[in-house]
Amino acid sequence: MAVEGAVDFPTLDGSKARIGIIKTRWNKEDVSNLVDGCKKALKDSGVEDANVFETEVPGAFELPYAARLLALSGTVDAIVCVGVLVKGDTMHFEYISEAVSSGIMNVGLQTACPCVFGVLTCNTEEQVKKRSTGKHNHGKDWGLTAVEMALLRQEALGGTQKPSMGFGAPIEVGSSGKTSAGPKVGF
């Protein structure tokens, strides 16, 4: 039986998916547990180790920028941004949570590379432990989400190629002056 509120995933073939993982060094132990869960889900979905790119940044605030650079490189089909934010006594938590969630979403929308929000935003360390270990490790769901979205992107864009910056397939002009559209782009 699934956990209440859990997402049911179809069987995913990630054998051709390229996934980026960007993790924070802040809350290193909990983040490592989440990344391990993510990598297990990727492996279980058939993503080859050679197709998993992993890097780290100092903290959660740096995740959107690093994700944008990776998305623009065209080397991955989806990105999982992994971090942990724990509410403290100041407004810092609210500012960082809002900036990071908006930033990660914007990267996905602006680059057509799905970016999974893998940042735990918890009130206590106990909540973090509950969500980063054992059978409730959220990293597993984030890995499956990345594969599903990578496959959706590949289907929508016609494979593992970089999307064009125009509104559709590139148009080639032959020596006779006639135009021919490239392959169909879309679903």
Salt bridges, closest charged atoms under 4 A:
GLU29 OE2 - LYS129 NZ 3.93
ASP30 OD1 - LYS129 NZ 2.65
ASP44 OD2 - LYS40 NZ 2.88
ASP49 OD1 - LYS43 NZ 3.21
GLU54 OE2 - LYS23 NZ 2.90
GLU54 OE1 - LYS39 NZ 2.62
GLU56 OE2 - ARG25 NH1 3.58
ASP77 OD1 - ARG18 NH2 2.96
ASP77 OD1 - ARG153 NH1 3.25
GLU94 OE2 - LYS87 NZ 2.26
